[in-house]
Amino acid sequence: MYDVIIIGGGVLGCAIARSLTAQRKTVLILEKELDVGLHASGRGSGIVHSGFHHEPGTLAARLCVEGNYALKKYAESRRIPFAQIGTYAVATDETQVPVLERFKGWGDRNGVPNLQLVPVSHIRRQEPSIHGHRVLYSETGAVVDSRAFIKSLLNDALRAGAHILYLQEVTEIREEAEAVHVATHDDLHSAQRVVNCTGVYADRLAHSMGVGLEYRMMPFRGMYFTVRGAGSPMTQSIVYPVKEFTSPVGGVSVSKTLQGSVIVGPGFFPTVNREAYDRRQTRLKRMTTWGGQQVMWKAVIQNRRLLRLICQKDTMAVAQQNLWNEASQVIEGLRLQDLSPSRRVEIRPQLIKTDGQLVDDLVIGTTDRSIHVLNMVSPGLTCSLSFAKWLTDRMQDSRYGSRFNPSTLASVS
């Protein structure tokens, strides 16, 4: 019997496994694919956020700033491809400047180092393509090779004694007084505790144990484009229109990659297929099954941006146009034809309540012997190391004994 079974081999599952084995716990990871990091955490942009856009005093603010520092140190120590290229949040006109001022104050209070709020003219030498009124610059914005990061976390855990089984899709979790039993298609495993880190599938496993019934997962398919063409505008950093930090499903950025190219994205469309990496698959599923998704329709009706997205066709041309509309506001001279479709496609899980409200906060559901990470602190990649430490410290705390207390587990302290 293991101390802990972790379901899901994304960045969160591997980070938690690493943290638990450092506490000398016996750990088994169950992964339904042939490798780790094949879904959300390994498919995104690899952006490492600074933490200036989180309200001070929140768990998200603390974990983002701590996670940024921890990830940088970890990447350096393991020689994982990592580049601290800086982030620019851009106000395109005077009406958006108060948002930058608020973020500057938040970032200072959160401990983000050396934030600078300056006119765009002050950064012309470093970033001649950025267009706007004022910018908030954070030097700690970075990009990392997310797949290499996840693999390194796993290897740390394995060297410390963890085990991993691939092609093990969980079919049932049965909780008893002395243990929890996890069934896959071809085996049965037992542990003292189980941690559900399955991302876009987290609600399904939680619901099977009677947890989080007031929540549903709403998947969004995100597409990226590469900036190409002679004379195309470039950036050496990560550039966001400031309004994108308040986007309900994550903001559009223009970012330099570790390979030296520049990508724009993600352009998100809601879908009901949780692995709709193929655009044709997305369209078919949306046409045939959206009608029965009452919770999703409630979310769409309450959010104008989602309503606009669902009314549009999920095509490459529409995604290209939408991304250009946003990116061209902050990158001068960017043309629609400069955006070339990228192979980079991600599915982002968005938790919603059954009344249709989108959930931005951390949501953890528990039973006596299980933890279900229904909604991760955003941004998940940046916070992975700090969140794993935060969670496993609470699992280790003698005050909790062998049982989990949902109210204390989810506390911010």
C-alpha positions as CSV (number, residue, x, y, z in Angstrom):
1,M,0.0,0.0,0.0
2,Y,1.2,3.5,-0.9
3,D,1.0,6.6,1.2
4,V,-0.4,8.6,-1.7
5,I,-1.7,7.8,-5.1
6,I,-1.6,10.8,-7.5
7,I,-3.9,10.6,-10.5
8,G,-2.6,12.7,-13.4
9,G,1.0,13.3,-14.7
10,G,0.8,16.9,-15.6
11,V,2.9,19.6,-14.0
12,L,0.8,19.7,-10.8
13,G,0.8,15.9,-10.3
14,C,4.6,15.6,-10.9
15,A,5.3,18.6,-8.6
16,I,3.2,17.2,-5.8
17,A,4.9,13.8,-6.3
18,R,8.3,15.4,-6.0
19,S,7.3,17.3,-2.9
20,L,5.8,14.2,-1.2
21,T,8.8,12.0,-1.9
22,A,11.0,14.8,-0.3
23,Q,8.9,14.2,2.8
24,R,9.7,10.4,2.5
25,K,6.2,9.4,1.4
26,T,5.6,6.4,-0.9
27,V,4.0,7.7,-4.0
28,L,2.4,6.1,-7.1
29,I,1.4,8.3,-10.1
30,L,-1.2,6.9,-12.5
31,E,-1.1,8.5,-15.9
32,K,-3.6,7.6,-18.7
33,E,-1.2,8.5,-21.5
34,L,2.1,7.1,-22.7
35,D,4.1,10.0,-21.2
36,V,3.6,12.9,-18.8
37,G,2.8,16.5,-19.7
38,L,0.9,15.6,-22.9
39,H,-2.1,17.8,-22.2
40,A,-2.7,21.3,-20.7
41,S,0.5,21.9,-18.8
42,G,2.8,20.7,-21.6
43,R,1.0,22.4,-24.5
44,G,0.8,26.1,-23.5
45,S,3.1,29.0,-24.1
46,G,5.5,28.2,-21.3
47,I,5.1,31.8,-19.9
48,V,6.2,32.3,-16.3
49,H,4.2,35.1,-14.8
50,S,5.5,37.7,-12.3
51,G,2.5,38.1,-10.0
52,F,1.6,41.8,-10.3
53,H,-1.9,41.2,-11.5
54,H,-3.0,39.3,-8.4
55,E,-4.7,41.2,-5.5
56,P,-2.4,41.5,-2.5
57,G,-3.1,39.1,0.4
58,T,-4.6,36.4,-1.8
59,L,-3.2,32.9,-2.1
60,A,-2.8,33.4,-5.8
61,A,-0.6,36.5,-5.3
62,R,1.7,34.7,-2.8
63,L,2.0,31.5,-4.8
64,C,2.6,33.3,-8.1
65,V,5.5,35.4,-6.8
66,E,7.0,32.5,-4.8
67,G,6.5,30.1,-7.8
68,N,8.2,32.5,-10.2
69,Y,11.3,32.6,-8.1
70,A,11.2,28.9,-7.3
71,L,10.8,27.9,-11.0
72,K,13.7,30.1,-12.1
73,K,16.0,28.7,-9.4
74,Y,14.9,25.1,-10.3
75,A,15.4,25.6,-14.0
76,E,18.9,27.0,-13.5
77,S,19.8,24.1,-11.2
78,R,18.6,21.5,-13.6
79,R,19.7,23.3,-16.8
80,I,16.2,23.4,-18.1
81,P,15.7,25.8,-21.0
82,F,14.5,29.1,-19.4
83,A,14.8,32.7,-20.4
84,Q,13.9,35.7,-18.2
85,I,12.8,38.0,-21.0
86,G,10.5,40.3,-19.1
87,T,6.8,41.2,-19.4
88,Y,5.1,44.4,-20.7
89,A,1.5,45.1,-19.8
90,V,0.4,47.8,-22.3
91,A,-2.3,50.4,-21.8
92,T,-3.4,51.4,-25.3
93,D,-4.9,54.7,-24.2
94,E,-5.3,56.9,-21.1
95,T,-8.5,55.1,-19.9
96,Q,-6.5,51.9,-19.2
97,V,-3.7,53.6,-17.3
98,P,-5.5,53.3,-13.9
99,V,-5.4,49.5,-14.4
100,L,-1.6,49.7,-14.8
101,E,-1.4,51.9,-11.7
102,R,-3.4,49.4,-9.7
103,F,-1.2,46.5,-11.0
104,K,1.9,48.5,-10.1
105,G,0.6,49.0,-6.5
106,W,-0.4,45.3,-6.3
107,G,2.9,44.1,-7.6
108,D,4.9,46.3,-5.2
109,R,2.9,44.9,-2.3
110,N,3.2,41.4,-3.5
111,G,7.0,41.6,-3.7
112,V,7.5,41.7,-7.4
113,P,10.9,43.3,-7.9
114,N,11.7,46.5,-9.9
115,L,8.4,47.1,-11.5
116,Q,8.4,50.1,-13.8
117,L,5.4,52.2,-15.0
118,V,6.6,54.3,-17.9
119,P,5.5,55.9,-21.2
120,V,5.9,53.7,-24.2
121,S,8.5,56.2,-25.6
122,H,10.8,55.2,-22.8
123,I,11.2,51.6,-24.0
124,R,11.6,52.4,-27.8
125,R,15.3,51.3,-27.7
126,Q,14.5,47.9,-26.1
127,E,11.1,47.3,-27.8
128,P,10.6,49.4,-30.9
129,S,7.5,47.5,-32.0
130,I,5.4,48.0,-28.8
131,H,2.6,50.5,-29.5
132,G,0.5,52.1,-26.8
133,H,0.2,54.9,-24.2
134,R,2.0,53.5,-21.1
135,V,3.5,50.2,-20.1
136,L,4.1,48.3,-16.9
137,Y,7.4,46.4,-17.1
138,S,8.3,43.4,-15.0
139,E,11.8,42.0,-15.4
140,T,10.8,38.6,-13.8
141,G,8.5,37.6,-16.7
142,A,10.0,34.5,-18.4
143,V,9.5,31.5,-20.6
144,V,10.4,27.9,-19.8
145,D,10.4,24.6,-21.7
146,S,7.3,23.2,-19.9
147,R,7.7,19.7,-21.1
148,A,11.4,19.5,-19.9
149,F,10.3,21.0,-16.6
150,I,7.6,18.4,-16.1
151,K,9.9,15.6,-17.0
152,S,12.5,16.9,-14.6
153,L,10.0,17.0,-11.8
154,L,9.0,13.4,-12.5
155,N,12.6,12.3,-12.6
156,D,13.2,13.9,-9.2
157,A,10.2,12.0,-7.7
158,L,11.3,8.7,-9.3
159,R,14.9,9.1,-8.0
160,A,13.4,9.6,-4.5
161,G,11.4,6.4,-4.7
162,A,8.1,7.2,-6.5
163,H,6.6,4.9,-9.1
164,I,4.6,5.8,-12.2
165,L,2.4,3.6,-14.3
166,Y,1.4,4.7,-17.8
167,L,-1.8,3.9,-19.8
168,Q,-3.7,3.7,-16.5
169,E,-7.0,5.4,-16.9
170,V,-8.8,5.4,-13.6
171,T,-12.3,3.8,-13.7
172,E,-13.3,3.9,-10.0
173,I,-12.2,5.3,-6.7
174,R,-13.5,3.5,-3.6
175,E,-12.9,4.9,-0.2
176,E,-13.0,2.9,3.0
177,A,-12.2,3.6,6.6
178,E,-8.6,2.4,6.5
179,A,-7.6,3.0,2.8
180,V,-8.7,4.3,-0.6
181,H,-8.7,1.9,-3.6
182,V,-8.1,3.1,-7.1
183,A,-9.2,0.9,-10.0
184,T,-7.9,1.1,-13.6
185,H,-8.9,-1.0,-16.6
186,D,-6.4,-3.7,-15.6
187,D,-5.4,-3.3,-12.0
188,L,-6.3,-2.1,-8.5
189,H,-4.1,0.0,-6.3
190,S,-4.5,1.0,-2.6
191,A,-3.2,4.0,-0.6
192,Q,-3.8,6.0,2.5
193,R,-4.7,9.0,0.4
194,V,-5.4,9.9,-3.2
195,V,-4.9,13.3,-5.0
196,N,-6.9,14.0,-8.1
197,C,-4.7,16.2,-10.5
198,T,-6.5,15.3,-13.7
199,G,-7.1,18.9,-14.9
200,V,-9.9,19.0,-17.4
201,Y,-11.2,15.6,-16.1
202,A,-11.0,16.6,-12.4
203,D,-14.7,17.2,-12.0
204,R,-15.6,13.8,-13.3
205,L,-13.5,11.9,-10.8
206,A,-14.6,14.2,-8.0
207,H,-18.3,13.7,-8.9
208,S,-17.8,10.0,-8.7
209,M,-17.0,10.4,-5.0
210,G,-19.8,12.9,-4.4
211,V,-17.4,15.9,-4.3
212,G,-17.8,19.2,-6.1
213,L,-21.2,18.5,-7.4
214,E,-21.9,22.2,-7.7
215,Y,-19.1,22.6,-10.3
216,R,-18.6,21.6,-13.9
217,M,-15.6,21.8,-16.2
218,M,-15.9,23.9,-19.4
219,P,-13.1,23.2,-21.8
220,F,-11.6,25.9,-24.1
221,R,-9.6,25.1,-27.1
222,G,-6.7,27.5,-27.6
223,M,-4.8,28.1,-30.9
224,Y,-1.5,29.9,-31.4
225,F,-0.1,31.6,-34.4
226,T,3.6,32.3,-35.3
227,V,4.6,35.8,-36.6
228,R,6.3,35.3,-39.9
229,G,7.3,37.2,-43.0
230,A,10.0,39.6,-44.1
231,G,9.9,42.8,-42.0
232,S,7.4,41.3,-39.6
233,P,7.4,43.2,-36.2
234,M,9.2,41.3,-33.4
235,T,9.5,41.5,-29.7
236,Q,12.2,40.3,-27.3
237,S,9.7,40.0,-24.4
238,I,6.2,39.0,-23.4
239,V,3.6,41.6,-24.3
240,Y,0.0,41.7,-23.1
241,P,-2.7,44.3,-23.8
242,V,-3.6,45.2,-20.2
243,K,-7.2,44.3,-20.6
244,E,-6.3,40.7,-21.3
245,F,-5.4,40.2,-17.7
246,T,-9.1,40.4,-16.9
247,S,-10.1,38.0,-19.6
248,P,-12.4,35.2,-18.3
249,V,-10.4,32.4,-19.9
250,G,-6.9,33.8,-20.0
251,G,-5.3,36.6,-22.0
252,V,-3.8,37.0,-25.4
253,S,-0.1,37.6,-25.5
254,V,2.7,38.3,-28.0
255,S,5.7,36.4,-26.8
256,K,9.2,35.4,-27.9
257,T,9.8,31.7,-27.6
258,L,12.9,29.8,-26.5
259,Q,13.5,29.0,-30.1
260,G,13.6,32.7,-31.1
261,S,10.3,32.9,-32.9
262,V,7.4,35.1,-31.8
263,I,4.0,33.6,-31.1
264,V,0.5,35.2,-30.6
265,G,-2.2,33.5,-28.6
266,P,-4.0,31.7,-27.4
267,G,-7.2,32.3,-29.3
268,F,-9.8,30.4,-27.2
269,F,-13.1,28.8,-28.3
270,P,-15.4,26.9,-25.9
271,T,-15.9,23.3,-26.7
272,V,-17.4,20.2,-25.0
273,N,-14.7,17.9,-26.1
274,R,-12.0,17.7,-23.5
275,E,-9.3,16.7,-25.9
276,A,-10.4,18.6,-29.0
277,Y,-6.9,19.3,-30.4
278,D,-8.2,18.8,-33.9
279,R,-10.4,21.7,-35.1
280,R,-12.8,19.5,-37.1
281,Q,-13.4,17.4,-33.9
282,T,-14.3,20.7,-32.1
283,R,-16.8,21.8,-34.6
284,L,-18.6,18.4,-34.8
285,K,-18.8,18.1,-31.0
286,R,-20.0,21.6,-30.5
287,M,-22.7,21.2,-33.1
288,T,-24.0,17.9,-31.7
289,T,-23.8,18.3,-27.9
290,W,-23.8,22.0,-26.9
291,G,-27.6,21.9,-26.9
292,G,-27.7,19.7,-23.8
293,Q,-25.1,21.6,-21.8
294,Q,-27.4,23.8,-19.7
295,V,-24.6,24.8,-17.3
296,M,-22.4,26.0,-20.2
297,W,-25.2,28.0,-21.7
298,K,-25.8,29.7,-18.4
299,A,-22.1,30.7,-18.4
300,V,-22.3,32.0,-22.0
301,I,-25.4,34.1,-21.3
302,Q,-23.7,35.7,-18.3
303,N,-20.5,36.6,-20.1
304,R,-20.6,38.8,-23.3
305,R,-17.1,37.7,-24.4
306,L,-18.1,34.0,-24.2
307,L,-21.3,34.8,-26.0
308,R,-19.4,36.4,-28.9
309,L,-17.1,33.4,-29.0
310,I,-19.9,30.8,-29.2
311,C,-21.6,32.8,-31.9
312,Q,-18.5,32.6,-34.1
313,K,-17.3,29.7,-36.2
314,D,-14.4,27.9,-34.7
315,T,-12.2,28.3,-37.8
316,M,-8.5,29.1,-38.3
317,A,-9.5,32.3,-40.1
318,V,-11.7,33.5,-37.3
319,A,-9.1,32.7,-34.7
320,Q,-6.4,34.5,-36.8
321,Q,-8.6,37.6,-37.1
322,N,-9.5,37.6,-33.4
323,L,-5.9,37.3,-32.3
324,W,-4.8,40.0,-34.8
325,N,-7.5,42.3,-33.5
326,E,-6.0,42.1,-30.0
327,A,-2.2,41.9,-30.8
328,S,-2.2,44.7,-33.4
329,Q,-3.3,47.1,-30.7
330,V,0.1,46.7,-28.9
331,I,2.4,45.6,-31.7
332,E,2.9,48.3,-34.3
333,G,2.8,47.3,-37.9
334,L,1.6,43.7,-37.3
335,R,-0.4,42.6,-40.3
336,L,-3.0,39.9,-40.5
337,Q,-1.0,38.0,-43.0
338,D,2.0,38.0,-40.7
339,L,0.2,35.4,-38.5
340,S,0.8,31.8,-39.6
341,P,-1.0,28.9,-37.9
342,S,1.1,27.1,-35.3
343,R,1.0,23.4,-34.3
344,R,0.7,24.6,-30.7
345,V,-2.9,23.8,-29.5
346,E,-4.0,23.6,-25.9
347,I,-7.2,22.7,-24.0
348,R,-7.7,25.0,-21.0
349,P,-10.0,23.8,-18.2
350,Q,-12.4,26.5,-16.9
351,L,-14.4,25.6,-13.8
352,I,-17.9,26.9,-13.7
353,K,-20.7,26.7,-11.1
354,T,-24.0,25.1,-11.9
355,D,-25.5,28.6,-12.0
356,G,-23.2,29.5,-14.8
357,Q,-20.6,31.7,-12.9
358,L,-17.0,31.3,-14.0
359,V,-14.7,30.4,-11.1
360,D,-11.3,32.1,-10.8
361,D,-10.3,31.0,-7.3
362,L,-8.6,27.9,-6.0
363,V,-11.1,25.1,-5.5
364,I,-10.2,22.0,-3.6
365,G,-12.7,19.3,-2.8
366,T,-12.0,16.7,-0.2
367,T,-13.2,13.5,1.5
368,D,-11.5,11.8,4.4
369,R,-8.9,10.2,2.2
370,S,-9.0,12.2,-1.1
371,I,-8.1,15.6,-2.4
372,H,-9.5,16.9,-5.7
373,V,-7.8,19.9,-7.3
374,L,-10.9,21.2,-9.2
375,N,-9.5,24.6,-10.0
376,M,-5.8,25.3,-9.7
377,V,-4.4,28.7,-8.7
378,S,-3.7,30.6,-11.9
379,P,-1.3,30.6,-13.6
380,G,-0.8,26.9,-12.9
381,L,2.6,26.4,-14.5
382,T,4.1,29.4,-12.6
383,C,2.6,28.3,-9.3
384,S,3.3,24.6,-9.6
385,L,6.3,24.3,-7.2
386,S,4.9,26.8,-4.7
387,F,1.4,25.2,-4.8
388,A,2.8,21.7,-4.4
389,K,4.7,22.8,-1.3
390,W,1.7,24.6,0.1
391,L,-0.6,21.5,-0.4
392,T,1.8,18.9,0.8
393,D,2.8,20.9,3.9
394,R,-0.9,20.8,4.9
395,M,-1.1,17.1,4.2
396,Q,2.0,16.6,6.4
397,D,0.8,18.8,9.2
398,S,0.1,16.8,12.3
399,R,-3.0,18.9,13.1
400,Y,-4.8,17.0,10.2
401,G,-3.8,13.6,11.4
402,S,-4.8,10.9,8.9
403,R,-7.9,12.8,7.8
404,F,-8.4,15.9,5.7
405,N,-10.3,18.9,7.0
406,P,-11.7,20.8,4.0
407,S,-12.0,24.1,5.7
408,T,-8.4,24.1,7.0
409,L,-6.9,22.5,3.9
410,A,-8.1,25.3,1.7
411,S,-7.1,28.1,4.1
412,V,-4.7,30.7,2.8
413,S,-2.3,30.7,5.7
